[in-house]
Amino acid sequence: MSAALDWSLAPASEIAAAVSAGRVGARAVTEAALARIRRIDPRVNAFTDLLPERARARADALNRARAAGETLGPLAGVPFAVKNLFDIAGLPTRAGARINRERPPAERDAALVRRLEAAGAILLGGLNMGEYAYDFTGENVHDGDTHNPHDLAHMSGGSSGGSGGAVAAGLVPLALGSDTNGSIRVPSAFCGCFGLKPTYGRLSRAGSFPFVGSLDHVGPMARTARDLALAYDAMLGRDSEDPAQADRPPEPVGDGLERGAAGLRVAVAGGYFARMGEPDAFAAVAQAARALGATATVEIPEAARARAAAYLITAAEGAALHLDRLRTRAGDFDPAVRDRLIAGAMIPAPFVERAQRFRRWYRAALLDLFGSVDLILAPATPCRAPRGGQKTFVLDGVTLPVRANVGLYTQPISFIGLPVVAVPVRLDGGLPLGVQVIAAPWREDLALRAAHHLERAGVARAPIAALD
């Protein structure tokens, strides 16, 4: 590559290597990304806030540091953007909501934004999302919908739809999203990029607007597994400002990627995870299973009940968070979000208590499974991305609401905080599909090794959408 090429289309690892070696300047990479955003994003609608002057100042500072002989970080010059529930200094933290944009501007960046910039990355702005992260479609009544870059008539998925759309459209090589019930994995699958939902409590949530405190995760999305690992490693570390973060030392994964699938015990999730989806969703899992040498099938017990319990906890905790806003500003909510929150406020407390007791049992049952396997494969979504505005789809002959059921395979996993890498699979050149690579708690390294192996084998790939 040369500086004359569109560096926003390069993987983060290649950008960082080129900037550190002086083959291209950080300012040139930034200008290329900003130009592509101006050209492409009006059709995708991934960005809600663009910060060109901040990005240019940061890029110029990196160029000066290199000229002075300083060693640059592992993400030197890499453009990135974040779901607009992460605090960005000087901007109100939207969280996809009309009400939130009336909040005072954030005084400083979210913890993960600071860590990525400390590694040399350059923040370009905030990304579109479903209101208050209560969304699986990528639709937003206030900022407009994010469109799937591979077919603008289709959904990006949500609630991190702007993050998936920005990565798949080649606007940035890295983005941050959040995942409560599937909000990194669904848009990664629909838009055809890699996404990592780490173990619950692994990465700091400080400076991000909450949705469901006991289920919220934050993590990166990228076009390669190596870029996921680079971003993830840069964000590791204890943060006293997030009381839910686990007290564990950093456990970086990048150096282990090349070990591939050797020695990994991989199984396919059967039962619940082999029903209700379209044939292509299961074909994508089968293709990944062959490449990883998976021959076993495991049954995840009571997955349907886990999904129901996740719904109860999500609705009840989400409603409690927004109760004052519902009382005073109900008309300023997306009606679909408002109605689900109101319903959540009316859930009897004993129902939630039973859901939490079941959660403890379910976690123990899954940990037992990981005594005999290292990784479990499952579909990320039951289908490819539906059309924008589509309200229902047919699964196993049953007509179901799209918004409520896109996450039927993701909710039983995030419910107990397991780490998952969503890998993009294309069977026939049509819209992408996603496969979940699920690991035991704190074993992000194994899931990323498998994702990298699938990428090298040509099974997982994240091409940039043809929008030029």
C-alpha positions in Angstrom: 0.0 0.0 0.0 1.0 3.6 -0.5 -0.1 6.9 1.1 -2.1 7.6 -2.1 -4.4 4.7 -1.4 -7.5 4.8 0.8 -6.0 3.8 4.1 -9.4 3.6 5.8 -9.9 0.4 3.9 -6.8 -1.2 5.4 -7.0 -3.4 8.5 -6.0 -1.8 11.8 -2.9 -4.0 12.1 -1.6 -2.8 8.7 -2.3 0.9 9.4 -0.5 0.7 12.8 2.5 -1.0 11.2 2.7 1.5 8.4 2.3 4.6 10.6 4.9 3.3 13.1 7.4 2.6 10.3 6.8 6.0 8.7 5.4 4.6 5.4 2.3 6.8 5.9 1.5 9.6 8.3 -1.3 9.4 10.8 -2.8 12.6 9.3 -3.0 11.0 5.9 -4.8 8.0 7.3 -7.2 10.3 9.2 -8.0 12.4 6.1 -8.6 9.3 4.0 -11.1 8.1 6.6 -12.9 11.4 6.9 -13.2 11.7 3.2 -14.7 8.3 2.9 -17.2 9.0 5.7 -18.3 12.2 3.9 -18.7 10.3 0.7 -20.3 7.1 1.9 -22.0 7.7 5.2 -25.0 9.7 3.9 -26.2 6.4 2.4 -25.4 4.2 5.5 -26.2 6.7 8.3 -23.7 5.1 10.7 -22.4 8.4 12.3 -24.3 10.8 14.5 -21.3 12.9 15.5 -18.1 13.5 13.5 -15.0 15.1 15.2 -12.7 16.1 12.3 -10.7 18.7 14.2 -10.1 16.5 17.2 -9.0 13.7 15.0 -6.6 15.9 13.0 -5.1 17.3 16.2 -4.5 13.8 17.5 -3.0 12.6 14.2 -0.7 15.6 14.1 0.5 14.8 17.6 1.3 11.3 16.6 3.3 12.5 13.6 5.3 14.8 15.8 5.9 12.0 18.3 7.3 9.7 15.6 9.4 12.5 14.1 10.9 12.9 17.6 11.9 9.3 17.7 9.2 8.1 20.1 7.9 4.6 19.9 4.2 4.6 18.9 1.5 2.4 20.4 0.1 -0.8 18.9 -2.8 1.1 17.3 -0.8 4.0 16.0 -2.9 6.1 13.6 -5.8 3.7 13.5 -9.2 5.5 13.1 -12.0 4.3 15.3 -15.5 5.3 16.3 -17.8 4.4 19.2 -21.5 3.7 19.7 -22.9 7.0 21.0 -23.6 5.6 24.5 -19.8 6.0 25.2 -18.9 9.4 26.7 -17.0 11.6 24.3 -15.6 14.8 25.9 -17.5 17.8 24.8 -20.6 16.0 23.5 -23.8 14.9 25.2 -23.9 11.2 25.5 -26.9 10.4 23.2 -27.5 6.7 23.9 -29.7 6.9 20.8 -32.3 9.0 22.6 -33.9 12.4 22.1 -33.9 13.1 25.8 -30.3 12.4 26.3 -29.0 15.0 23.8 -30.3 17.6 26.3 -27.8 16.4 28.9 -24.6 18.4 29.6 -21.6 17.5 27.5 -19.4 14.8 28.9 -16.4 16.2 30.7 -14.1 13.4 29.6 -14.0 10.3 27.4 -15.2 6.9 28.5 -12.5 4.6 29.9 -12.2 2.5 26.8 -11.9 5.5 24.5 -9.0 6.7 26.6 -7.3 3.3 26.5 -7.6 3.0 22.7 -6.2 6.5 22.3 -3.4 5.7 24.7 -2.6 2.9 22.3 -2.4 5.4 19.4 -5.9 5.1 17.9 -7.7 8.2 16.6 -11.3 8.8 17.5 -13.4 10.0 14.6 -16.8 10.3 16.3 -20.0 8.7 17.7 -22.1 6.1 16.0 -25.8 5.6 15.6 -27.7 3.0 17.8 -31.1 1.9 18.9 -32.7 4.1 21.5 -31.2 3.3 25.0 -29.8 0.0 23.4 -33.2 -1.6 23.5 -33.1 -2.8 19.9 -32.0 -5.6 17.6 -32.7 -3.9 14.2 -30.6 -0.8 13.8 -33.6 1.5 13.6 -33.8 4.8 15.3 -36.7 7.2 15.1 -34.6 10.2 16.2 -31.5 9.9 14.1 -32.7 7.7 11.3 -32.0 4.0 10.6 -28.5 2.6 10.0 -28.6 0.7 6.7 -26.8 -2.5 5.9 -23.8 -1.5 3.8 -24.1 -4.8 1.8 -27.7 -4.0 0.7 -29.0 -0.6 1.8 -32.6 -1.9 1.7 -31.8 -4.2 4.7 -31.3 -3.8 8.4 -27.9 -3.3 10.0 -29.0 -5.1 13.2 -28.8 -3.5 16.6 -28.4 -2.0 18.9 -24.8 -1.4 17.8 -26.0 -0.9 14.2 -23.9 2.2 13.6 -20.8 0.3 14.7 -21.5 -2.7 12.4 -22.4 -0.4 9.5 -19.3 1.8 9.9 -16.9 -1.2 9.9 -18.6 -3.0 7.1 -18.8 0.1 4.9 -15.0 0.8 5.4 -15.6 4.0 7.3 -13.4 2.8 10.2 -11.4 -0.4 10.7 -12.4 -0.5 14.4 -15.6 0.4 16.4 -16.9 0.0 19.9 -20.3 -1.4 20.7 -22.2 -2.7 23.6 -24.0 -6.1 24.1 -26.7 -6.7 26.6 -28.6 -9.5 24.8 -26.8 -9.6 21.5 -26.2 -6.0 20.4 -22.6 -6.7 19.2 -23.2 -10.1 17.7 -26.4 -9.3 15.8 -25.0 -6.4 13.8 -21.7 -8.2 13.3 -23.7 -11.1 11.7 -26.0 -8.9 9.6 -23.2 -6.5 8.4 -20.6 -9.2 8.0 -17.8 -8.2 10.5 -16.1 -9.7 13.5 -17.4 -8.8 16.9 -16.2 -9.7 20.4 -18.5 -9.8 23.4 -16.0 -10.4 26.3 -16.7 -12.1 29.5 -19.0 -10.1 31.8 -16.8 -7.8 33.9 -13.8 -8.1 31.7 -13.7 -4.6 30.2 -14.5 -1.4 31.9 -18.0 0.1 31.3 -17.0 3.4 33.0 -18.3 6.3 31.0 -20.9 4.4 29.1 -24.6 4.9 29.4 -26.2 1.8 31.1 -29.1 -0.3 30.0 -29.2 -3.4 32.2 -26.4 -3.3 34.7 -26.3 -7.1 35.3 -26.2 -7.9 31.6 -24.3 -5.0 29.9 -21.0 -5.8 28.1 -18.8 -3.6 26.0 -16.5 -4.7 23.2 -14.9 -4.2 19.8 -16.0 -4.8 16.2 -13.6 -5.1 13.3 -12.9 -6.6 9.9 -10.3 -9.1 11.1 -9.9 -11.3 14.1 -6.4 -9.9 14.6 -7.8 -6.4 14.8 -10.3 -7.5 17.4 -7.4 -8.9 19.4 -5.4 -5.7 19.0 -8.2 -3.6 20.3 -9.2 -6.0 23.1 -5.6 -6.2 24.4 -5.4 -2.4 24.4 -8.5 -2.1 26.5 -7.6 -4.6 29.2 -6.9 -3.5 32.7 -8.6 -3.0 36.0 -10.7 0.2 36.4 -11.9 1.2 39.9 -14.6 3.3 38.3 -16.6 0.3 37.1 -17.7 -1.6 40.3 -18.9 -4.6 38.2 -15.5 -5.2 36.6 -13.7 -8.3 37.8 -10.6 -8.1 39.8 -8.4 -10.0 37.3 -5.0 -9.1 35.8 -4.9 -8.3 32.1 -4.7 -11.5 30.0 -3.7 -10.4 26.5 -4.6 -12.7 23.6 -2.7 -11.3 20.6 0.4 -13.5 20.8 -1.6 -16.7 20.9 -3.6 -16.2 17.7 -1.2 -18.1 15.5 -1.7 -21.3 17.5 -4.9 -21.7 15.5 -7.3 -24.5 16.3 -4.7 -27.1 17.3 -5.8 -28.9 20.4 -9.1 -27.2 20.7 -12.1 -29.3 21.6 -15.0 -27.8 19.6 -18.6 -28.8 19.7 -21.8 -27.6 17.9 -24.8 -26.6 20.0 -27.8 -28.8 19.2 -31.3 -28.8 20.5 -32.6 -25.2 20.9 -29.8 -23.9 18.8 -30.6 -26.2 15.9 -34.3 -25.1 15.6 -36.2 -22.0 14.5 -33.5 -20.8 12.1 -33.4 -20.7 8.3 -31.3 -23.5 6.7 -28.5 -21.1 5.8 -27.9 -20.2 9.4 -27.2 -23.8 10.2 -25.2 -24.3 7.1 -22.9 -21.5 8.2 -22.4 -23.2 11.5 -21.7 -26.6 9.8 -19.1 -24.9 7.6 -17.3 -23.4 10.6 -17.5 -26.8 12.4 -15.8 -28.6 9.5 -13.0 -26.1 9.5 -12.4 -26.4 13.2 -12.7 -30.2 13.2 -15.8 -30.2 15.4 -17.5 -33.6 15.5 -19.4 -33.5 18.8 -22.8 -32.0 19.5 -23.8 -30.7 22.9 -27.1 -29.8 24.3 -27.2 -26.5 26.3 -29.9 -27.2 28.9 -32.9 -25.0 29.3 -31.8 -22.4 26.7 -35.4 -21.4 26.0 -36.0 -20.8 29.6 -32.7 -18.8 29.8 -34.0 -16.6 27.0 -37.3 -16.0 28.8 -35.4 -15.2 32.1 -33.1 -12.8 30.2 -36.2 -11.0 28.8 -37.7 -10.6 32.3 -34.5 -9.2 33.8 -33.9 -6.9 30.9 -37.4 -5.5 31.0 -37.4 -5.0 34.7 -33.9 -3.5 35.1 -34.3 -1.3 32.1 -37.7 0.0 33.3 -36.2 0.8 36.7 -33.4 2.8 35.1 -35.8 4.9 33.0 -38.8 5.2 35.4 -38.5 8.9 36.0 -38.1 9.6 32.3 -41.1 7.5 31.5 -43.1 9.5 34.0 -42.1 12.9 32.8 -41.0 12.5 29.1 -43.0 9.5 27.8 -43.8 11.3 24.5 -40.1 11.8 23.7 -39.3 8.0 23.6 -39.5 5.8 20.6 -43.0 4.4 21.1 -41.8 0.8 20.7 -39.1 1.3 23.3 -41.4 3.2 25.6 -44.1 0.5 25.6 -41.6 -2.3 26.4 -40.2 -0.3 29.3 -43.6 0.4 30.7 -44.4 -3.3 30.5 -41.2 -4.0 32.3 -42.1 -1.7 35.1 -45.2 -3.9 35.8 -43.4 -7.2 36.1 -44.0 -8.6 39.6 -40.9 -8.7 41.7 -41.2 -12.5 42.4 -40.9 -13.2 38.7 -37.6 -11.4 38.5 -36.4 -13.1 41.7 -37.2 -16.5 40.1 -35.4 -15.5 36.9 -32.2 -14.6 38.9 -32.3 -17.9 40.8 -32.7 -19.8 37.6 -29.7 -17.8 36.2 -27.4 -19.2 38.9 -28.5 -22.8 38.1 -28.1 -22.2 34.3 -24.6 -20.8 34.7 -23.5 -23.8 36.7 -25.0 -26.1 34.1 -23.0 -24.5 31.3 -19.8 -24.4 33.2 -20.2 -28.2 33.5 -20.4 -28.4 29.7 -17.0 -26.7 29.4 -15.4 -29.5 31.4 -15.6 -31.6 28.2 -15.3 -28.9 25.4 -13.4 -25.7 24.9 -15.7 -24.0 22.4 -19.3 -24.2 21.3 -20.5 -23.1 17.9 -24.0 -21.7 17.4 -25.8 -19.4 14.9 -25.6 -15.7 15.7 -29.0 -15.0 14.2 -31.8 -17.2 12.8 -31.5 -15.6 9.3 -29.8 -13.0 7.2 -30.6 -9.3 7.7 -34.3 -8.7 7.1 -35.4 -5.7 5.0 -35.5 -2.3 6.7 -38.9 -1.7 8.4 -39.8 -5.4 8.2 -42.0 -6.2 11.2 -42.3 -10.0 11.0 -40.6 -13.1 9.6 -41.4 -16.8 9.4 -39.2 -19.2 11.4 -40.1 -22.9 11.3 -43.5 -22.1 9.8 -44.4 -19.6 12.6 -44.8 -15.9 11.9 -42.9 -13.9 14.6 -42.0 -10.3 15.3 -38.5 -9.5 13.9 -37.4 -7.1 16.7 -38.2 -9.5 19.5 -36.7 -12.7 17.9 -33.6 -11.7 16.0 -31.6 -12.4 19.2 -33.1 -15.8 20.0 -29.6 -17.4 19.8 -27.6 -14.6 21.5 -29.7 -14.0 24.6 -29.1 -17.4 26.3 -25.4 -16.8 26.1 -25.0 -13.2 27.3 -27.5 -14.1 30.1 -24.6 -15.6 32.0 -21.8 -13.4 30.6 -19.9 -15.9 28.5 -17.3 -14.6 26.0 -18.2 -14.9 22.4 -16.7 -14.0 19.0 -19.1 -13.5 16.2 -17.5 -14.5 12.9 -18.9 -13.5 9.5 -19.6 -16.3 7.0 -20.8 -15.9 3.4 -22.1 -19.1 1.8 -23.0 -17.8 -1.6 -22.1 -14.1 -2.0 -25.4 -12.9 -0.6 -25.9 -11.1 2.6 -23.6 -12.3 5.4 -24.4 -14.7 8.2 -22.8 -15.0 11.6 -21.6 -17.9 13.8 -21.0 -17.5 17.5 -17.8 -19.0 18.9 -18.6 -19.4 22.6 -16.0 -20.0 25.3 -15.9 -20.5 29.0 -15.5 -17.4 31.2 -12.2 -15.6 30.8 -11.2 -17.6 27.7 -11.5 -15.0 25.1 -8.1 -16.2 23.9 -9.6 -19.5 22.7 -12.5 -17.9 20.9 -10.2 -15.5 19.1 -7.8 -18.3 18.1 -10.7 -20.1 16.5 -11.9 -17.0 14.8 -8.5 -16.3 13.4 -8.2 -19.9 12.2 -11.6 -19.7 10.4 -10.4 -16.5 8.7 -7.1 -18.1 7.5 -9.1 -21.1 6.3 -11.3 -18.7 4.2 -14.5 -19.6 6.1 -14.8 -16.3 7.9 -14.3 -13.1 6.0 -15.4 -9.5 6.3 -15.3 -7.8 2.9 -15.9 -4.1 2.7 -19.2 -3.3 1.1 -19.1 -2.2 -2.5 -20.5 1.4 -2.1 -18.0 3.4 -4.2 
